[in-house]
């Protein structure tokens, strides 16, 4: 029960209908900040504290399953360590062996050191934001529904039940930090000839402390509805700061540095102290690196100690909401219903401030569909923000991709196209909502396939405008003319987004289809699920590698083919295999 992180995840959601808080329209899913029983009387007030006896009984009952679960976790950890050691470890040893025999990897060392300050600050701040956003729907303390709905209603103290989940989240959060610290130590050891042990030790300060600090901050988000609202409000600002820091890191690597700004950023908070500590063993070390390391370590210890104590005060309503959301997302992922998982997350994040922007309705009936789509996008500014978030790095890669040759050019162009697609697809959400259930189009006088074509008008206009503005800004900053191919590439990218939007409900049967030989089912499902980007990224990579005029013509041809494909998919989705008008 409480000993298995996966226990209770598959319980039927029907029992939520019996929860008085669940059906209350005024219930915010998180309870008050000062009550950890959601307004209910404390069971221990009448029956006494049965925590020790209950936990001992549960440990005895769950002992066989716990041993089996421990074996599964041990095997997963063993496989992960073996994979990292065999690929990353042996590859790094080979590079160090080459360096000891005279190979020189120091040519890019100055550029690496120039990019590190802003880059590390961006990674640290982005990690804290990502973990805090995760706490809005899941959180570091996410117990199984059996624990939340039954065990915590018994006369037991919540602390001993919930603390193990917090420490499990801490352990999981540290893993990517350890990998990042090891990668940074290898890079500094090869490019700056810094002793590996010294580089690893200083990098571990940020690799361990920042994830733990982010996890402790997430407990505060999970515990307080006021803090959760504050996180929702500052997310766009912090995301923009992370994006600007990433751009600054790239510019610094290209030789455009602002030393004063970097120093301010590194001393601005714990997200910058890890950069100061990481630079300490290099010749670009800043004064006060050891002070920043001590401050970061002390702050992390205090934050984790506070979070360990605050875990027991998380409201029961907040735990219920997160347990149900996590169970719904897990169920959707197990059935490959990624769209359903996103919808579950969207329903769990309905407590933010709603944007009630209205634009005047059109006078012409032909503009009703674009008007609805534009209104939907303006009322979801987070999608516009994510579109910008993906479009900026895509534009930053345009000039290096145009200047590169051979395999480097292909890889950079493919990466830029993939990022551009991820940005454009954010703008096609109204079309995807319409395609979730063709019966929603009953209001429309247009045949379903032609209705889906009309849904492409707003994504095309918005994506072309977004990339044109970005290309203008990039040109003003000194980028080459290659960035002006981005607005033209928006046409096939939008068409690819429409192809994916018209795929319809998830077809899990493709995983077991007899058309595939051996274990090809998952690959066939992936080809169906991501048909748009899987065909567009290679084709557009080839097109953008040609002369500018040819690239424009290829983009128009690819866009036309993909729009026809989306039209045919929409016909199939609506049950009409040929137009009737």
Secondary structure, DSSP 4 states (H G I P E B T S, - for coil): -TT-TTTTTT--GGGGGG-HHHH-TT--SS--SS-SSTTPPPTHHHH---HHHHHHHHHHHTHHHHHHHHHHHHHHHHHHHHHIIIIIIHHHHHHHHHHHTT---GGGHHHHHHHHHHHHHHHHHHHHHHHHHHTTTT-S----HHHHHTGGGSSS-HHHHHHHHHHHHHHHHHHHHHHHHHHHHHHHHHHS---HHHHHHHHHHHHHHHHHHHHHHHHHHHH-HHHHHHHHHHHHHHHHHHHHHHHHHHHHHTT---HHHHHHHHTSSHHHHHHHHHHTTSTTPPTTHHHHHHHHHHHHHHHHHHHHHHGGGS-HHHHHHHHHHHHHHHHHHHTT-HHHHHHHHHHHT--SPP-----PPPSSGGGHHHHHHHHHHHT-HHHHHHHHHHHHHHHHHHHHHHH--THHHHHHHHHHHHHHHHHHHGGGHHHHHHHH-GGGGGG-SS-HHHHHHHTHHHHHHHHHHHHHHHHHHHHHTT--GGGGHHHHHHHHHHHHHHHHHTT-S--GGGGG-TTS-TT-HHHHHHHHHTHHHHHHHHHHHHHHTS-HHHHHHHHHHHHHHHHHHHHHHHHHHTT-SS---
